[in-house]
C-alpha cells in the first residue's frame, strides 16, 4: 500500500468553492487561500441560526500509546462513511502543532484513505492561525517587560508573572530561561511554552466572535501587583493590538477529505495541557450545515473528551448526542503489560503479531474505564476497533464482548484507514442508531462547587484516584483564586496523556494512587483554571530521532516523507 503522503498527493482535489456548496455556502462566504482552502466568514453564523441542529458526535479514545491509535483517522473516516450513507456530514478537527509534526507523532491529517487534503498544507502552516496566536501571545510578553523596564507603572511583582513566551516547536532547552541580560531590560527568570499551550490558543478555540475574543484577551491575567491584585492584558493596553493580530485567525478554515466532503479545521489546543478541542465557531457553523457533525477531542476520554463535555460544551451551549471511543488491539495489549512503547521508536512488531489474550484481557480494563467516563456524562458510547493487519478475529471479538459488557451501545470493526468511508459503514450505522436515542448529556460538576471539589471530582471519578494532594504553592493559588472570584470557573487538568493517572508509567486502569497537584494556574481569558498534575510540562522535547529528519523536497519542490 502507498504511504499516507503518496495517497494524499495522488488525490484529485475539488475546488474549495465546490466543497463550500455542499455546506450551503457560496463563494461570497469564503476568503480564498488558493484553490483548495479557504476561511469562512463569521457572517454566516447569524444567517444560519434558524436551521435545525445536526446530530453532534464526539470521537475520543482509550489511553493511547505514544504512536497514537487512529482517532483522527476514525473521525475523518466516520464522516466519509456517514456521507456515503446519504447523511450530509461535516467533520470538525483541530489544526496540528508543528511541534509534533516535526517531533514524535508526525502529521495529524489522518491516514491511509481517511485523510484531510491538501495534506501538506494542513500539516504545515495552513492559513497561519498558529503563527497569529504566537505573535499575539509574544506581543503581550513584550508589553510586560517594557512596562517593567519603564519604571513599572502598574507595580507588577516580577516574581508573580505567569506569562511566558511561546514558539510552535518542541524545544526543551527553552523551558526555563533568563531574559534581560546585557543591560537590555530587567533580568528575570521566565520560559517558553509550545504555542498551542498558549491561553491565546485556548481563547481562539472557545471564543464566539470578534468582540468576544477582544473581551477575553483583555481578561488575561499575566501576574499580580506587589499588593496581590491581578494585572491583565487590558491593564497593559495590549488587548487591542492582540485582537488585531487575531482578527483573521478567528475564521474557521475549510478543507476537504479524500472523498470530497467538507472538513472544518480550526484552533489547535493540546488536550494534555489545554482543553484539546477544535473551535466553537467551527462547530456552530457545522451544526447548522448538515445532518451530522463529527468532531474530535484530543487524546483519551479522560482528557480531551472530559474537557469537551465540561468546558467546551458549557461555553458553546451545544450538547453531544453520542461518543465514539477508538481502541486498538495493540494499545490494549500494551496496557495489559505485553510490551512497552517508547516515544520516537518503532514498535516491536513481533510482540503485536502474536495473540496474547491474557494481556488483552488485562488491558481491556482501560477501555472499560473510558466507556464509563463517557457514560458518566450521559452519552451513548460506540467503540470503534481500529484494525491493524496483525489483529486476529479472536482478539477483535474479545474486545467487542468486553465493550458491550461495559455498557457500550455497540463495538464495531473500523477499516477506514485501508478502505476510506467504505470501511466505516458498520461504524456509521452504529453511530446513527446511537444518536437516534434521546440525549441525556450532563456536566460532571456544577460551577458553584469549590476549586478543590471540582479537582477532586475529576480525579476520583474520571481517573479513579483515591484522592488528591496539593503542594504548598497549589494551596496558595487556590486561596488567591477563591478570593478573586475565579473559583466559579471550570477546571482544565494538565496531565499526561499516557495514563489514566498523573504518572505515564501507570498503564491499564491504575488503582490505589493519589493525584499530586504541584501548581494551579488561571486562564481567566479562556475561562478555566488549570492544575498541573505531577511532572506535566507545557513545552515538549524532541525524541532522539525526530520525525522531521525524514522530511525533504524533491527537485520539483514536492514534499517527501511527511506522514
N, C-alpha and C positions, 0 to 999 in steps of 0.2 A: 504494500500500500504506500502511496505517496506520503511525504511528510505534510504536516499541517500547513506550512507556508507554501508548499507546492500546490496543494489543493486550493488554497485561497487565491494564489496568483493565477491559477488556471480558470477561475470562475469568471463568468460573464456578468458584469455588474449592470444593473438597470440605472438609468439616470435618477438621481435623488428626487427630482420633481415627480417622477412616476411613483416612487415609493411613498411620497407625501400624499398623493392622490388616494392611495389605499387607506389612509387615515382620515380622508375627507378634508385634507388641507390643499391649498393652492400655492402656486409659486410666490404669490404676494405674502404668504405667511412665512416664507423662508428667507434666510440670509445665506446665500450660497458660498461654500468654500470649495470651489471647483465643481466638477460634475457629480461627485458621488458622496458628498457630505454637506450638511447644512445645519445652521442653527434655526430653531423655531421661535418666532416672535411670541412673547408672552401675551400679546393682544388676543390670541386665540382662546385663552382661558375664559374670559367673560363671555365670549361668543358661544362657547360650548357648554356653558353651565346648566342649561336646561335639558341636555341629553341624558339618557339613563346611564347609570354606572355599570361598568363591566364587572365581571367576576374578578376578584383580586387574589392572586395566588403567590405565596412567597416560597422560594426554594432555598432550603438550608441543608445541613448535612450532619453526619456523625462527626466526632472529633477527628480531624484529618491527620494523615501523615504529612511530613514536610513537602511531599511531592504533589499534594492536592488529590482530591478524589473525584473530580469531574463535575463539580457543582455548576460552573459556568457552562460547560458542555451540555449538561442536563437542562439548564434554564433555556438555552438557545434552542436545543433540540425539542423541548416540550412546546415552545412557541411555534416551531415549524410543524410539529405534529398536529397541534390544535388547528392551525391554518389549513393543513391538508384535509382535516375532517370537516372543513367548511365553517369553522368558527373564527371570525375575524379577531386576531390576537396581536397585541403589541407587547414586545419584550422590553423591559427597562433594566439596565445594568449600569455598574459604575465604570468610570474610566480608570484604566490601570495606572499605578505609580511606576515611574521609571526606575525606582529602587529595585523592586522585584524583577522587572523586565530584564535588567542587566545583572541581577543578583542570583538568587536561588531558583525562583519559580519560573522565570521567563515570562512570556506574554500572557494575557488574560482574555483573549478573543474567543475562547472556546477551543475546539479542536476537531480534527477529522472532518466530517461532513456536517458539523453543527458549529459554525463559526460566524463571527461578525466580520464583514468586509467593507472597505479595504482593510485587511488585517494589519498591514504595516502602519497605516495612518492611525488606526485605532490604538495600537501599542506605543506609537512614537509621536508624542505631542498633540495629535488630533487637531483641535482648534485653539490650543494654547491656554485652556482653562487652568491647568495646574500651575503654569507659569504666572498667570494673573494672581492666583492665590499666593504664590511665593512672593511676588512683588508687593502685594498689598500687606502681607504679614511683615516683611522686612522693612517696608516703609515705616510702619509703626515702631519697629525696633529702633530704627534710626532716629525717629522723633523722641523716643525715650532718652537715648544717650545725648541727643542735642540739648534736651531740657536739663539734664544733669550738668552738662558742660557749661550751660549759660545760666549759672547761679541757682539752678534748681528752684524755680519759682513755685512749683507745686509741692515742695517739701517732701519729695519722694524719698523713702528709705531704700537706698540702693540694694540692701540685703534682702528686701522683700520682693524684688522684681521676679516675676514668674514668666515673663515673656521672652522666649529665646529667639534665635533666628532659625530659618528653615531652608532646606535645599532638597530637591527631589532625587537624591542619590543616597544609597546606603553607604554611609561613611562614618564608621565607628570612631574614627580619630577626632571627630568634631563633637562628640557627645559632651565633653567638658572643655572649655577654652577660657583664656583670659584675654579680654579686649582692652583697648585704651592704652596700650604700651607705646613707648617712644614719644610721650608728651602729647599724643593726639587723643584727647578725651580723658575721662576718668577711668583708671584701671578698675576692672571688676571681673569676677567670675561669671560666666554665662555658658551657653552651649548651643547646639543645633539639634532640632528635631527634623525628621523627614517631613517634607511639605504636606503630605496627606494627613499628618497628625496635627496640623495647624488648626486652631479654632476657626480660622477663616474658612478652611475647607468644610468643617462641620457646619458653619453658618450657611455656606453655599448649598449644602445638602438639605438643610432644614428651613431655608427661607421660603417665603410665599410671594416675593416680588421685590421690585427695586426699592420702594420706600421701606419695606420691612427689613431688607438687608442693611439699609442705611442706619436704621434704629439699632439693629443687632450689633453691627460693627461699633457703633458708638458706645454700647454697653460693655464691651470687652474690658475686663479688669486686668491691668498689667502688673499690679503690685499695690502697695499701700504707703500712705504717708507715715511720717515718724510718729504721728498720734493715731495710727491704725485705721485710717479711713481709706476706702478704696479709691484708686486712681484709674480712670477709664480712658479709652481712646478719644472720647468726647472731650475730656479734660485737657488732653494733649492737642486737641484741634486737628486730629489726624483722620477722623472717620470720614469726612467728606472726600478727601483725596483717595482713601482706601476704596470708597464706593465707586469713584470714577474708574479705578483700575478693574473693578469687578462688574461693571455695567453690561458688558457683553458676555462675560463668563456665566451670568445667571440664566442665560437662554440655553435650554437643553439642545443637545446635538442629535441629529437624525442620521442614522446609517441603515444598513440592511444586513440580513443574514444570507447564507448561501442559497436559500430558496426564494429570495426576493421579498421577504417580509420586513416590515418596519421594526427597527431597534432604536430605542432612545438610550443615549449614553450620556450620563451627566453626574458629575461630582465623583470623588474617589476616596472618602474617608476610610482608613483602616478599621477593621472590626475589632482587633485586639486592643487598639489604643483609643480610637474614637467609636462612633456608632455603626460604621460599616455598611451603609446603605446608599443606594442612588438617591437622587433628589426628589423631594416632594413635588417640585414643579413638573418634573418629567412624568411622575405618576398622575398628577392632576390632569395633564394633557392626555395621557394614555387611557385613563379610566373613562374618558368621555369619547374615545375614538374607536372603540371596538367592543367585542363581547367578552374577551378575556384580557387581563394584564398579567404577565408573568414577570415577577421581579425577583432579584437575588439578594439574600442577606449574607454578609461575609462570614466565613469560617463555619463553626458549628452552631447548632440550635441553642447552645448555652451562651453564645456570644452575640453574633450578628442578629440572629432571629429574636433573641430576648430583647435586644435593643430596638429592633424593628418594631416589636409589639409595644414596648413601654416608653420609647422616646419618639420614634418617627410617627407612629400611628396617633400618639397624643397630639402632636403638633399639626398633623395633616388632617385629622378627623376621619381618615379612611379606615375601613375595617376589612381585614383579610377574610376570605371565605374558606381557605384551606392552606395547608402547608405540605410541601414535598420535602422529605428528608432523604438525601442521597447517601448511599452506603456502598462500599466495595468489599469484596471478599478479602483482598489483600490487607486493607486497613483494619478490618475486624480481626484478622489473624494476628496482625501486629499488636493490637490491643490485648489479645489473649496471650502474648508473650512468645509468639512463634519466631519473630525476627525483629531486628532493630533497623530503623530507617534513619540515616544520618543526613542532615541538610547538606545539599550540594553534591551528594554522591548517589550513584545509581543503585537501585535496589538489587539485591542478590536474587536473580531470577530462579535459582534452584530452590530457594526457600518458599517461593509462592507457587511454584509449578506443581508441588505435591499437596495432596489433601492433608489437612491437619484439623480434624473435626474437634479435637479437644481444645485447641487454641481458638478455633472459630466459635465454639460454644461459650468460652470464657469472654471472648471479645464482643459477643453479641450483647453483653450487659451494657456496653456503651450505647449501642443502638436503642436498647430498651429505655435508657435514661433520656436520650434525646427525643424519642417519641413522647415520653412522659412530659418533657419540658414544653413541647408544643401543645399537647392536650391540656396542660396546666393553664393555658391561655384560652381554652375553649375551642381549639381548632381541630377540624378533621385532618388526619395525617395520612398521606400516601408515601410509602417508601419506594424509592427508585433504586434498584440494584444496578449500578453502573457496571456493565460487563467488561471483563478483560479476557483475553484468549486463554489464560491459564485457569479460569474458573471452571469448576465441574458442576454438572447438573445437581449432584447431591448437595454441594455447598450452597448453591443458589436456593434450592428448595428448603434447606435448613434455615437460611436467613428469612425466607418468606414465612415459614411457620412461626419462628420466634417473633417476628414483627407483628403478625396477626394476633398472637397470644398477648403481646404487649399493648394491644389496643389500636393498632393501625387499621384504617379503613381498608387498605389493600397494600400489597407489596408486589411490585412487578419488575420484570427484567427490562432494562433500558439499553438499547443498542444504537443510540443516536450518534455516537462517535463514528461508528462504522457505516451506518445507513442513513443518517440525517433524520428528517421528520418521519420517514417510513419506519425507522427503528424505534420510534416513540409512540406509536399508535396505541399500544396497550396502556402505556403510562397516561396518555392524553385521555383515554376513555375512563380510567380510574379517577383522574382529576375532575373530569366533567361530572361524574357520579358524586364525588365528594362535595363539590361546590353546589350541587343541587339541594343539599340539606341545609336547613336554617342555620345561620352562623350564630354561635354562642360566644363570640370573641369578647374577652375582657382583659383588663390590665392586671398585672401581678400584685401591685401595691397602690394605695392611694397616695397622692402627693402630700396630703396632710400628715402622713407618718413622718417621724423624725428621720434625720440622716442615717443614724445607726440602724433604725428599724428597717429602712429600705435596703441598706447594705446587707444586713443580716438575713433579710427575706431572700434576696438573690443568692447569697452564699449557701444558705441551708436548703432552700427549696430547689434551686436550679443546679447548683454544683454538687449538692449532697454533703456539704461540710457539717461538722459537729458544732462549729461556732466561728467567731471572728476575734482576732487580736489586733489591737491598734497600737501603733508606735506613739511615743510622746508627741511627735510632730503632727501625726494624724489627729490626735486628740485636740491639740491646739487649733488646728484648722477647722475641725468640726465645731468647736465652741465659737470661733470667729464667724464662720458662715451662718451659724444659727443666729447669732447676734445681728448680722447684717441682713437677715431675711432670705438667705439663699437656701435655707433648709426645705423650701417647698419645691425645689427643682428635682426632676428625675435623676436617676443615678446611671452613669455610664462606666461600668467596671473596666479597668485596663488590666488585662491578664493574658497569659499565654494562650495561644490557640491550640496548643498541642496536648492539652489535658483538660478534663472537666474541672480540675483543681487549679490552683495557682502555680503548681510545680509541673514543668513539662515532662518530668520523669515518671509521673504517676499516670499510668495508662489505664485503659478499660473504664471501669466505674469505681473510682477510688472511694474508700470508706475510712472513717476514723481519722480524718485530718481537720485542721483548723486553718482558716484563711488569714494570713498576716496582711494588714493594711499599713504600708510604710508612709504613705502620704495621701492627701486628698486635695485635688486642685479644682478650681472653679472656672468653668467655661460659661460665664454669665451671658455672653452674647449668643452663643449657641443654645444655651438654655439647659445645661446639665452640670452636675458635679462628677468629676471622675477620680475615684480612688485608684491608687497604684498598688497592685497586689504583688507581693513577693519581689522578685528581681525584674519585673517588667520594665522594658526600656522603650523610649519613644524615638530612638534612632537605631535602626537595624545596622548590621555589618555585612560585609560581603563574605561569601564562603571562600575556601581555598581555590576553587576553580569557578569563577563567576560565569553565569550564563552568557554574559557579554563577550567572553573570549571566543565564542563560536560564531559571532555575527560578522558580516562583512558585506561588501558590494562587489558585483562583477564589473566587467569593463563597460557595460551598458548602464550602470547605476542601479541595477536590480538588487534588492535587499536579499541577502543569503543568511540562512541559519536561524532566523527568528522563529520561535515556537511558542 
